[in-house]
Amino acid sequence: MRVIAGKFRGRKLKAVPGFKTRPTTDKVKESVFNMLGGQISGTVLDLFAGSGALGIEAVSRGANQAVLVDRQYQAIKTIKDNLGLTKDFKSFKVIKADSFKILKVFSNDQFKFDYVFLDPPYKQQKILEILQLLRELDLLAAAAIVICETNQEAQLPTEVVGYNLWKRADYGITEVTFYQLRGE
């Protein structure tokens, strides 16, 4: 696993030890960022951060800040190790928390995210609930994009209240679905 492009390009990242996380492959990560246009800006939320690779890639490609959330101790430790490779701690916020609880905290703190990465454990798909909460809690900037990584069995819908399906791509057993916040 490595950073594909940008200011941290080529840095090798550690994976979370054990089998509780499933890292996004370099092929999928590169494709996702190519579909986003390569360079991104604003604030990124990686709600099931694992190793932190997606958030690190986002900052490497121009995002101002990445907020990396995971509830597992080993994931948080791995994220911090990987951030050490960037030597750019000011661009990242690392939080050990439950995904649903932290969204409410972000709302109270009036966070706004331009991009959100959702890659929850495949067996615990809660993406539709999280998409709804992101809108209800007003956590998304205008035209924000939510990138959802699932397995083929998840079959995320084309129609989601408040969002437009922007893009969808399949990579073997992995499917990536992009939703863009619909302007009301």
Backbone as a printed PyTorch tensor [residue, N CA C, xyz], in Angstrom:
tensor([[[  0.8470,  -1.1700,   0.0000],
         [  0.0000,   0.0000,   0.0000],
         [  0.8940,   1.2360,   0.0000]],

        [[  0.5480,   2.1910,  -0.8690],
         [  1.3830,   3.3870,  -0.9740],
         [  0.5290,   4.5950,  -1.3270]],

        [[  1.1230,   5.7770,  -1.1910],
         [  0.4740,   6.9970,  -1.6440],
         [  0.7430,   7.0880,  -3.1450]],

        [[ -0.3170,   7.2480,  -3.9370],
         [ -0.2230,   7.1700,  -5.3920],
         [  0.3250,   8.4500,  -6.0190]],

        [[ -0.1450,   9.6260,  -5.5620],
         [  0.2360,  10.8860,  -6.2220],
         [  0.2780,  12.0220,  -5.2160]],

        [[  0.8200,  13.1550,  -5.6580],
         [  0.8330,  14.3490,  -4.8330],
         [  2.0920,  14.4770,  -4.0000]],

        [[  1.9990,  15.3220,  -2.9850],
         [  3.1970,  15.6630,  -2.2100],
         [  3.7490,  14.5130,  -1.3750]],

        [[  2.9500,  13.4920,  -1.0900],
         [  3.4470,  12.3340,  -0.3340],
         [  3.6800,  11.1220,  -1.2400]],

        [[  3.6620,  11.3300,  -2.5270],
         [  3.7590,  10.2560,  -3.5150],
         [  4.8960,   9.2750,  -3.2060]],

        [[  4.5640,   7.9880,  -3.3290],
         [  5.5570,   6.9330,  -3.1750],
         [  5.7760,   6.4640,  -1.7520]],

        [[  5.2400,   7.1740,  -0.7670],
         [  5.4270,   6.7400,   0.6150],
         [  4.6650,   5.4460,   0.8450]],

        [[  5.3340,   4.4710,   1.4390],
         [  4.7030,   3.1800,   1.7200],
         [  3.9860,   3.2560,   3.0520]],

        [[  2.7150,   2.8890,   3.0170],
         [  1.8800,   2.9460,   4.2060],
         [  1.7030,   1.5590,   4.8060]],

        [[  1.5630,   1.5350,   6.1090],
         [  1.3210,   0.2750,   6.8140],
         [ -0.1590,  -0.0670,   6.7610]],

        [[ -0.4460,  -1.3540,   6.7530],
         [ -1.8350,  -1.8260,   6.8700],
         [ -2.1130,  -2.1190,   8.3410]],

        [[ -3.3710,  -2.0820,   8.7050],
         [ -3.7660,  -2.4170,  10.0760],
         [ -3.5500,  -3.9170,  10.2660]],

        [[ -2.8240,  -4.3230,  11.3290],
         [ -2.6080,  -5.7510,  11.5450],
         [ -3.9170,  -6.4920,  11.8310]],

        [[ -3.9460,  -7.7430,  11.4600],
         [ -5.1180,  -8.5700,  11.7340],
         [ -6.0990,  -8.5730,  10.5730]],

        [[ -7.2960,  -9.0770,  10.8440],
         [ -8.3000,  -9.2660,   9.7920],
         [ -9.5600,  -8.4330,  10.0090]],

        [[ -9.5130,  -7.4630,  10.9380],
         [-10.7100,  -6.6610,  11.2160],
         [-10.9000,  -5.5380,  10.2030]],

        [[ -9.8710,  -5.1970,   9.4670],
         [-10.0000,  -4.1600,   8.4450],
         [ -9.6100,  -4.7380,   7.0910]],

        [[-10.1040,  -4.1020,   6.0520],
         [ -9.8460,  -4.5200,   4.6800],
         [ -9.3490,  -3.2900,   3.9330]],

        [[ -8.0490,  -3.1990,   3.6750],
         [ -7.5320,  -1.9850,   3.0390],
         [ -8.0110,  -1.8410,   1.5940]],

        [[ -8.2370,  -0.5940,   1.2050],
         [ -8.5680,  -0.2900,  -0.1830],
         [ -7.3170,  -0.5440,  -1.0110]],

        [[ -7.4430,  -1.3020,  -2.0800],
         [ -6.2710,  -1.6040,  -2.8980],
         [ -5.7830,  -0.3450,  -3.6020]],

        [[ -4.5080,  -0.3340,  -3.9650],
         [ -3.9430,   0.8080,  -4.6880],
         [ -4.6830,   1.0450,  -5.9980]],

        [[ -5.0920,  -0.0320,  -6.6680],
         [ -5.8130,   0.0990,  -7.9460],
         [ -7.1350,   0.8390,  -7.7510]],

        [[ -7.8960,   0.4480,  -6.7290],
         [ -9.1820,   1.0870,  -6.4610],
         [ -8.9530,   2.5370,  -6.0240]],

        [[ -7.9840,   2.7490,  -5.1420],
         [ -7.6940,   4.1060,  -4.6590],
         [ -7.3030,   5.0350,  -5.8110]],

        [[ -6.4370,   4.5510,  -6.6900],
         [ -6.0180,   5.3670,  -7.8310],
         [ -7.2060,   5.6970,  -8.7350]],

        [[ -8.0620,   4.7090,  -8.9820],
         [ -9.2410,   4.9310,  -9.8210],
         [-10.1930,   5.9380,  -9.1880]],

        [[-10.4160,   5.8230,  -7.8880],
         [-11.3070,   6.7460,  -7.1820],
         [-10.8090,   8.1760,  -7.3390]],

        [[ -9.5410,   8.3930,  -7.0880],
         [ -9.0120,   9.7540,  -7.1680],
         [ -8.9380,  10.2550,  -8.6040]],

        [[ -8.7240,   9.3660,  -9.5590],
         [ -8.7880,   9.7850, -10.9570],
         [-10.1960,  10.2430, -11.3210]],

        [[-11.2120,   9.5260, -10.8220],
         [-12.5900,   9.9280, -11.0960],
         [-12.9380,  11.2600, -10.4270]],

        [[-12.2990,  11.5300,  -9.3010],
         [-12.5290,  12.8080,  -8.6190],
         [-11.7880,  13.9540,  -9.3070]],

        [[-10.9830,  13.6320, -10.2800],
         [-10.2630,  14.6710, -11.0050],
         [ -8.8180,  14.8060, -10.5800]],

        [[ -8.3260,  13.8680,  -9.8090],
         [ -6.9100,  13.8910,  -9.4300],
         [ -6.6240,  14.8010,  -8.2640]],

        [[ -6.8550,  16.0970,  -8.4210],
         [ -6.5900,  17.0720,  -7.3650],
         [ -7.8950,  17.4030,  -6.6600]],

        [[ -7.8790,  17.4260,  -5.3520],
         [ -9.0850,  17.7800,  -4.6130],
         [ -8.7570,  18.8960,  -3.6280]],

        [[ -9.7920,  19.5270,  -3.0970],
         [ -9.5800,  20.6130,  -2.1420],
         [-10.6090,  20.5070,  -1.0260]],

        [[-10.4530,  21.3370,  -0.0200],
         [-11.4170,  21.3580,   1.0660],
         [-11.0960,  20.3710,   2.1660]],

        [[-12.1470,  19.9810,   2.8760],
         [-12.0140,  19.0990,   4.0360],
         [-12.6030,  17.7340,   3.7270]],

        [[-11.8890,  16.6960,   4.1340],
         [-12.2520,  15.3090,   3.8570],
         [-12.5450,  14.5950,   5.1670]],

        [[-13.5880,  13.7650,   5.1580],
         [-13.8840,  12.8790,   6.2810],
         [-13.7380,  11.4480,   5.7970]],

        [[-12.9030,  10.6680,   6.4840],
         [-12.8120,   9.2330,   6.2440],
         [-13.3570,   8.5730,   7.5040]],

        [[-14.6190,   8.1250,   7.4160],
         [-15.3520,   7.7000,   8.6120],
         [-14.9690,   6.3160,   9.1180]],

        [[-14.4580,   5.4660,   8.2680],
         [-13.9750,   4.1420,   8.6760],
         [-12.5420,   4.0560,   8.1650]],

        [[-11.6540,   4.8260,   8.7610],
         [-10.3510,   5.1420,   8.1700],
         [ -9.3870,   3.9710,   8.0530]],

        [[ -9.4810,   2.9720,   8.9010],
         [ -8.5360,   1.8460,   8.8060],
         [ -7.1050,   2.3280,   8.9500]],

        [[ -6.3270,   2.2670,   7.8780],
         [ -4.9260,   2.6970,   7.8980],
         [ -4.7740,   4.1950,   7.6690]],

        [[ -5.8550,   4.8600,   7.2570],
         [ -5.7870,   6.2860,   6.9510],
         [ -5.3730,   6.5800,   5.5240]],

        [[ -5.2340,   5.5440,   4.7080],
         [ -4.6880,   5.7000,   3.3540],
         [ -5.5070,   6.6460,   2.4750]],

        [[ -6.8420,   6.5960,   2.5550],
         [ -7.6570,   7.4680,   1.7060],
         [ -7.5110,   8.9300,   2.1150]],

        [[ -7.5330,   9.1940,   3.3980],
         [ -7.3470,  10.5650,   3.8700],
         [ -5.9640,  11.0980,   3.5700]],

        [[ -4.9530,  10.2630,   3.7280],
         [ -3.5860,  10.6740,   3.4160],
         [ -3.4600,  10.9710,   1.9280]],

        [[ -4.0440,  10.1320,   1.0910],
         [ -4.0230,  10.3660,  -0.3570],
         [ -4.7290,  11.6890,  -0.6900]],

        [[ -5.8420,  11.9590,  -0.0220],
         [ -6.5890,  13.1890,  -0.2760],
         [ -5.7500,  14.4280,   0.0520]],

        [[ -5.0970,  14.4380,   1.2010],
         [ -4.2490,  15.5770,   1.5680],
         [ -3.0530,  15.6640,   0.6230]],

        [[ -2.5040,  14.5310,   0.2580],
         [ -1.3900,  14.5130,  -0.6920],
         [ -1.7780,  15.1830,  -2.0040]],

        [[ -3.0550,  15.0490,  -2.3770],
         [ -3.5440,  15.6030,  -3.6520],
         [ -4.1940,  16.9800,  -3.5150]],

        [[ -4.0830,  17.6060,  -2.3510],
         [ -4.5290,  18.9890,  -2.2450],
         [ -5.5780,  19.3250,  -1.2070]],

        [[ -6.1860,  18.3340,  -0.5550],
         [ -7.1740,  18.6470,   0.4810],
         [ -6.5030,  19.4220,   1.6130]],

        [[ -7.2450,  20.3600,   2.1990],
         [ -6.6990,  21.1630,   3.2990],
         [ -6.5320,  20.3400,   4.5670]],

        [[ -7.5330,  19.4980,   4.8350],
         [ -7.5210,  18.7090,   6.0590],
         [ -8.2740,  17.4050,   5.8420]],

        [[ -7.8180,  16.3640,   6.5230],
         [ -8.5290,  15.0890,   6.5340],
         [ -8.8070,  14.7130,   7.9820]],

        [[-10.0600,  14.3910,   8.2440],
         [-10.4710,  13.9110,   9.5580],
         [-10.6150,  12.4020,   9.4300]],

        [[ -9.8110,  11.6710,  10.1940],
         [ -9.7380,  10.2140,  10.0980],
         [-10.3450,   9.5990,  11.3530]],

        [[-11.4240,   8.8450,  11.1650],
         [-12.1530,   8.2730,  12.2970],
         [-12.1520,   6.7530,  12.1910]],

        [[-11.8490,   6.1080,  13.2840],
         [-11.9980,   4.6530,  13.3730],
         [-12.2330,   4.3240,  14.8360]],

        [[-12.8700,   3.2150,  15.1050],
         [-13.1560,   2.8610,  16.4980],
         [-12.1820,   1.8330,  17.0640]],

        [[-11.3320,   1.2670,  16.2130],
         [-10.4020,   0.2330,  16.6660],
         [ -9.0510,   0.8280,  17.0790]],

        [[ -8.5600,   0.3700,  18.1940],
         [ -7.2670,   0.8410,  18.6960],
         [ -6.1520,   0.5930,  17.6770]],

        [[ -6.1010,  -0.6190,  17.0980],
         [ -5.0250,  -0.9450,  16.1490],
         [ -5.0790,  -0.0360,  14.9160]],

        [[ -6.2790,   0.3140,  14.4710],
         [ -6.4090,   1.2220,  13.3230],
         [ -5.8600,   2.5990,  13.6750]],

        [[ -6.2270,   3.1220,  14.8320],
         [ -5.7530,   4.4500,  15.2500],
         [ -4.2330,   4.4590,  15.3650]],

        [[ -3.6800,   3.4030,  15.9280],
         [ -2.2170,   3.2960,  16.0440],
         [ -1.5770,   3.2880,  14.6540]],

        [[ -2.1410,   2.5290,  13.7280],
         [ -1.6070,   2.4510,  12.3680],
         [ -1.7210,   3.8040,  11.6630]],

        [[ -2.8560,   4.4840,  11.8240],
         [ -3.0260,   5.8140,  11.2320],
         [ -1.9210,   6.7470,  11.7230]],

        [[ -1.6940,   6.7580,  13.0180],
         [ -0.6730,   7.6500,  13.5830],
         [  0.7100,   7.2970,  13.0450]],

        [[  1.0090,   6.0110,  12.9120],
         [  2.2890,   5.5960,  12.3170],
         [  2.3980,   6.1030,  10.8820]],

        [[  1.3170,   5.9600,  10.1200],
         [  1.3290,   6.3990,   8.7190],
         [  1.4320,   7.9180,   8.6000]],

        [[  0.8080,   8.6440,   9.5070],
         [  0.9320,  10.1000,   9.4970],
         [  2.3640,  10.5250,   9.7850]],

        [[  3.0610,   9.7230,  10.5860],
         [  4.4700,   9.9970,  10.8490],
         [  5.2980,   9.9780,   9.5760]],

        [[  4.8880,   9.1750,   8.6140],
         [  5.6030,   9.1220,   7.3260],
         [  5.3910,  10.3890,   6.5090]],

        [[  4.2950,  11.1040,   6.7600],
         [  4.0220,  12.3400,   6.0150],
         [  4.7120,  13.5410,   6.6490]],

        [[  4.9300,  13.4760,   7.9510],
         [  5.4870,  14.5880,   8.7230],
         [  4.6370,  15.8600,   8.5790]],

        [[  3.3400,  15.6720,   8.3810],
         [  2.4120,  16.7840,   8.1790],
         [  1.2090,  16.6090,   9.1010]],

        [[  1.4500,  16.5860,  10.3960],
         [  0.4020,  16.3020,  11.3800],
         [ -0.6820,  17.3780,  11.4080]],

        [[ -0.3570,  18.6130,  11.0420],
         [ -1.3340,  19.7080,  11.1220],
         [ -2.4850,  19.5460,  10.1280]],

        [[ -2.2880,  18.7590,   9.0880],
         [ -3.3300,  18.5740,   8.0640],
         [ -4.2980,  17.4400,   8.3940]],

        [[ -4.1070,  16.8040,   9.5390],
         [ -4.9140,  15.6390,   9.8850],
         [ -5.4710,  15.7600,  11.2960]],

        [[ -6.6540,  15.2160,  11.4690],
         [ -7.2500,  15.0870,  12.7910],
         [ -7.6340,  13.6170,  12.9180]],

        [[ -7.1380,  12.9430,  13.9380],
         [ -7.3820,  11.5150,  14.1390],
         [ -8.2870,  11.3510,  15.3570]],

        [[ -9.3800,  10.6150,  15.1700],
         [-10.3600,  10.4580,  16.2390],
         [-10.7390,   8.9880,  16.3850]],

        [[-10.6420,   8.4810,  17.6220],
         [-11.1070,   7.1220,  17.9190],
         [-12.5310,   7.2470,  18.4320]],

        [[-13.4840,   6.7860,  17.6110],
         [-14.8840,   6.9470,  17.9960],
         [-15.7880,   6.0620,  17.1520]],

        [[-17.0070,   5.8820,  17.6330],
         [-18.0650,   5.2250,  16.8830],
         [-18.5460,   6.1940,  15.8000]],

        [[-18.7910,   5.6850,  14.6080],
         [-19.1360,   6.5420,  13.4710],
         [-20.4170,   7.3430,  13.6910]],

        [[-21.4410,   6.7500,  14.2350],
         [-22.7010,   7.4630,  14.4280],
         [-22.5910,   8.5340,  15.5120]],

        [[-21.9110,   8.2100,  16.5930],
         [-21.7670,   9.1750,  17.6890],
         [-20.9240,  10.3690,  17.2670]],

        [[-19.8650,  10.1310,  16.5090],
         [-18.9750,  11.2370,  16.1390],
         [-19.6550,  12.1850,  15.1570]],

        [[-20.5640,  11.6990,  14.3290],
         [-21.2720,  12.5830,  13.4070],
         [-22.0700,  13.6340,  14.1810]],

        [[-22.6640,  13.2420,  15.2830],
         [-23.4180,  14.1980,  16.1060],
         [-22.4830,  15.2280,  16.7250]],

        [[-21.2960,  14.8000,  17.1300],
         [-20.2920,  15.7330,  17.6700],
         [-19.8770,  16.7170,  16.5780]],

        [[-19.6260,  16.2100,  15.3790],
         [-19.2430,  17.0880,  14.2690],
         [-20.3310,  18.1210,  13.9970]],

        [[-21.5820,  17.7080,  14.1010],
         [-22.6930,  18.6280,  13.8710],
         [-22.6920,  19.7440,  14.9160]],

        [[-22.5010,  19.3720,  16.1700],
         [-22.4420,  20.3710,  17.2450],
         [-21.2890,  21.3450,  17.0370]],

        [[-20.1890,  20.8530,  16.4640],
         [-19.0100,  21.6930,  16.2130],
         [-19.0880,  22.3910,  14.8510]],

        [[-20.1910,  22.2030,  14.1350],
         [-20.4710,  22.8330,  12.8390],
         [-19.4120,  22.5210,  11.7680]],

        [[-18.9770,  21.2610,  11.7240],
         [-18.0760,  20.8050,  10.6690],
         [-18.8240,  20.7880,   9.3400]],

        [[-18.1070,  21.0240,   8.2500],
         [-18.6300,  20.8630,   6.8880],
         [-17.5700,  20.1180,   6.0880]],

        [[-17.9870,  19.0420,   5.4340],
         [-17.0510,  18.2270,   4.6690],
         [-17.3360,  18.3470,   3.1750]],

        [[-16.2760,  18.4480,   2.3930],
         [-16.3810,  18.5170,   0.9340],
         [-16.3950,  17.1260,   0.3140]],

        [[-15.7020,  16.1930,   0.9600],
         [-15.6400,  14.7980,   0.5150],
         [-15.7690,  13.9120,   1.7410]],

        [[-16.5240,  12.8220,   1.5850],
         [-16.6500,  11.8410,   2.6630],
         [-16.3870,  10.4640,   2.0660]],

        [[-15.4760,   9.7250,   2.6850],
         [-15.1990,   8.3450,   2.2910],
         [-15.9010,   7.4190,   3.2780]],

        [[-16.7150,   6.5090,   2.7440],
         [-17.4130,   5.5240,   3.5600],
         [-17.0020,   4.1320,   3.0860]],

        [[-16.2520,   3.4550,   3.9050],
         [-15.8110,   2.1030,   3.5970],
         [-15.9740,   1.2520,   4.8550]],

        [[-17.2400,   1.0540,   5.2810],
         [-17.4700,   0.2880,   6.5070],
         [-17.2170,  -1.1950,   6.2910]],

        [[-17.1060,  -1.9390,   7.3900],
         [-16.9940,  -3.4000,   7.2300],
         [-18.1490,  -3.9110,   6.3730]],

        [[-17.8360,  -4.7650,   5.4130],
         [-18.8500,  -5.2360,   4.4710],
         [-20.0460,  -5.8880,   5.1570]],

        [[-19.8070,  -6.5700,   6.2730],
         [-20.8950,  -7.2720,   6.9550],
         [-21.8040,  -6.3190,   7.7260]],

        [[-21.3670,  -5.0780,   7.9190],
         [-22.1540,  -4.1280,   8.7120],
         [-22.4930,  -2.8990,   7.8820]],

        [[-23.0050,  -3.0880,   6.6850],
         [-23.3220,  -1.9640,   5.8100],
         [-24.3550,  -1.0530,   6.4440]],

        [[-23.9570,   0.1570,   6.6730],
         [-24.8710,   1.1560,   7.2280],
         [-24.7700,   2.4350,   6.4090]],

        [[-24.4030,   2.2920,   5.1620],
         [-24.1370,   3.4560,   4.3270],
         [-25.3730,   4.3260,   4.1440]],

        [[-26.5240,   3.7360,   3.9030],
         [-27.7250,   4.5410,   3.6850],
         [-28.0960,   5.3330,   4.9390]],

        [[-27.9250,   4.7250,   6.1050],
         [-28.1770,   5.4370,   7.3590],
         [-27.2110,   6.6060,   7.5240]],

        [[-25.9580,   6.3800,   7.1780],
         [-24.9480,   7.4340,   7.3170],
         [-25.2070,   8.5540,   6.3130]],

        [[-25.5720,   8.2060,   5.0800],
         [-25.8980,   9.2340,   4.0870],
         [-27.0300,  10.1270,   4.6080]],

        [[-28.0380,   9.5100,   5.1980],
         [-29.1590,  10.2740,   5.7400],
         [-28.6940,  11.1850,   6.8780]],

        [[-27.8840,  10.6400,   7.7800],
         [-27.3830,  11.4330,   8.9120],
         [-26.5110,  12.6040,   8.4540]],

        [[-25.6660,  12.3770,   7.4670],
         [-24.8140,  13.4600,   6.9620],
         [-25.6650,  14.6500,   6.5210]],

        [[-26.7920,  14.3600,   5.8680],
         [-27.7020,  15.4270,   5.4220],
         [-28.4650,  16.0390,   6.5900]],

        [[-29.0480,  15.1780,   7.4130],
         [-29.8580,  15.6690,   8.5390],
         [-29.0520,  16.5450,   9.4940]],

        [[-27.8000,  16.1760,   9.7000],
         [-26.9480,  16.9210,  10.6310],
         [-26.2220,  18.0850,   9.9450]],

        [[-26.4990,  18.2910,   8.6540],
         [-25.9330,  19.4020,   7.8850],
         [-24.4020,  19.4070,   7.9240]],

        [[-23.8190,  18.2390,   7.6390],
         [-22.3720,  18.0860,   7.7010],
         [-21.6770,  18.2310,   6.3460]],

        [[-22.4560,  18.4210,   5.2850],
         [-21.8670,  18.4520,   3.9510],
         [-21.8610,  19.8580,   3.3640]],

        [[-20.7300,  20.2250,   2.7690],
         [-20.6280,  21.4910,   2.0480],
         [-21.4550,  21.3860,   0.7690]],

        [[-21.7570,  22.5100,   0.1610],
         [-22.5130,  22.5100,  -1.0980],
         [-21.7790,  21.6450,  -2.1220]],

        [[-22.5150,  20.8040,  -2.8210],
         [-21.9840,  19.9170,  -3.8630],
         [-20.9700,  18.8950,  -3.3420]],

        [[-21.0240,  18.5720,  -2.0500],
         [-20.1150,  17.5750,  -1.4790],
         [-20.3020,  16.2360,  -2.1720]],

        [[-19.2330,  15.4580,  -2.1920],
         [-19.2590,  14.1310,  -2.8050],
         [-18.9730,  13.0880,  -1.7300]],

        [[-19.8200,  12.0540,  -1.6940],
         [-19.6510,  10.9470,  -0.7570],
         [-19.2730,   9.7180,  -1.5720]],

        [[-18.1360,   9.1300,  -1.2430],
         [-17.6000,   7.9870,  -1.9660],
         [-17.8020,   6.7470,  -1.0970]],

        [[-18.5690,   5.7820,  -1.5970],
         [-18.9360,   4.5930,  -0.8330],
         [-18.2820,   3.3600,  -1.4450]],

        [[-17.4800,   2.6710,  -0.6590],
         [-16.8500,   1.4320,  -1.1190],
         [-17.5610,   0.2610,  -0.4570]],

        [[-18.0740,  -0.6360,  -1.2940],
         [-18.8200,  -1.7950,  -0.7940],
         [-18.4010,  -3.0350,  -1.5750]],

        [[-18.9720,  -4.1700,  -1.1940],
         [-18.8380,  -5.3440,  -2.0440],
         [-20.0160,  -5.3380,  -3.0230]],

        [[-20.0060,  -6.2450,  -3.9850],
         [-21.0500,  -6.2830,  -5.0110],
         [-22.4280,  -6.5750,  -4.4190]],

        [[-22.4740,  -7.2810,  -3.3090],
         [-23.7480,  -7.6680,  -2.7090],
         [-24.5110,  -6.4970,  -2.0960]],

        [[-23.8350,  -5.4110,  -1.7600],
         [-24.4810,  -4.2780,  -1.0990],
         [-25.5340,  -3.6230,  -1.9920]],

        [[-25.2590,  -3.5230,  -3.2800],
         [-26.1910,  -2.9610,  -4.2610],
         [-26.8270,  -1.6560,  -3.7720]],

        [[-26.0080,  -0.6220,  -3.6320],
         [-26.5230,   0.6770,  -3.2250],
         [-27.4650,   1.2080,  -4.2950]],

        [[-28.5330,   1.8710,  -3.8900],
         [-29.5470,   2.3150,  -4.8500],
         [-29.0860,   3.4980,  -5.7090]],

        [[-29.7310,   3.6350,  -6.8410],
         [-29.4830,   4.7690,  -7.7290],
         [-30.0900,   6.0340,  -7.1230]],

        [[-31.2530,   5.8900,  -6.5060],
         [-31.9710,   7.0160,  -5.9050],
         [-31.7760,   7.0160,  -4.3930]],

        [[-31.1870,   8.1040,  -3.8840],
         [-31.0490,   8.3060,  -2.4440],
         [-31.5180,   9.7340,  -2.1720]],

        [[-32.4270,   9.8960,  -1.2400],
         [-33.0020,  11.2060,  -0.9420],
         [-31.9020,  12.2220,  -0.6520]],

        [[-31.9370,  13.3390,  -1.3920],
         [-30.9890,  14.4240,  -1.1660],
         [-29.6910,  14.3120,  -1.9320]],

        [[-29.5140,  13.2180,  -2.6890],
         [-28.2660,  12.9940,  -3.4150],
         [-28.5550,  12.6430,  -4.8690]],

        [[-27.6060,  12.9340,  -5.7210],
         [-27.6090,  12.4410,  -7.0940],
         [-26.5270,  11.3810,  -7.2170]],

        [[-26.8280,  10.2900,  -7.9030],
         [-25.7940,   9.3120,  -8.2120],
         [-24.8630,   9.9740,  -9.2190]],

        [[-23.5940,  10.0900,  -8.8690],
         [-22.6360,  10.7920,  -9.7130],
         [-21.8910,   9.8150, -10.6110]],

        [[-21.3760,   8.7500, -10.0150],
         [-20.6360,   7.7260, -10.7630],
         [-20.7060,   6.4170, -10.0000]],

        [[-20.4500,   5.3320, -10.7310],
         [-20.3620,   4.0070, -10.1160],
         [-19.3390,   3.2070, -10.9110]],

        [[-18.5210,   2.4290, -10.2160],
         [-17.5160,   1.6110, -10.8950],
         [-17.3140,   0.3100, -10.1290]],

        [[-17.0660,  -0.7600, -10.8790],
         [-16.8170,  -2.0750, -10.2910],
         [-15.3560,  -2.4580, -10.4590]],

        [[-14.7990,  -3.0420,  -9.4130],
         [-13.4130,  -3.5360,  -9.4240],
         [-13.4100,  -4.9200,  -8.7900]],

        [[-13.7180,  -5.9330,  -9.5720],
         [-13.7830,  -7.2900,  -9.0250],
         [-14.9260,  -7.3980,  -8.0350]],

        [[-14.6140,  -7.7460,  -6.7850],
         [-15.6590,  -7.8680,  -5.7680],
         [-16.0250,  -6.5130,  -5.1550]],

        [[-15.2650,  -5.4830,  -5.4750],
         [-15.4730,  -4.1580,  -4.9000],
         [-16.2790,  -3.2810,  -5.8380]],

        [[-17.2250,  -2.5370,  -5.2620],
         [-17.9810,  -1.5450,  -6.0260],
         [-17.8080,  -0.1940,  -5.3380]],

        [[-17.5760,   0.8430,  -6.1430],
         [-17.4430,   2.1920,  -5.6080],
         [-18.5800,   3.0270,  -6.1890]],

        [[-19.3440,   3.6450,  -5.2950],
         [-20.4860,   4.4650,  -5.6890],
         [-20.2580,   5.8810,  -5.1890]],

        [[-20.4140,   6.8460,  -6.0790],
         [-20.2280,   8.2540,  -5.7490],
         [-21.5980,   8.9280,  -5.7340]],

        [[-21.9170,   9.5770,  -4.6250],
         [-23.1350,  10.3750,  -4.5380],
         [-22.7270,  11.8350,  -4.3450]],

        [[-23.4460,  12.7310,  -5.0160],
         [-23.2030,  14.1550,  -4.8270],
         [-24.4180,  14.7730,  -4.1590]],

        [[-24.1640,  15.5920,  -3.1510],
         [-25.2570,  16.2620,  -2.4590],
         [-26.0430,  17.0990,  -3.4490]],

        [[-27.3280,  16.9290,  -3.4250],
         [-28.2140,  17.6650,  -4.3410],
         [-28.5230,  19.0290,  -3.7290]],

        [[-28.3900,  20.0680,  -4.5130],
         [-28.7640,  21.4050,  -4.0570],
         [-30.2690,  21.4850,  -3.9190]],

        [[-30.7320,  21.9670,  -2.8090],
         [-32.1870,  22.0440,  -2.5780],
         [-32.7230,  23.3800,  -3.0310]]])
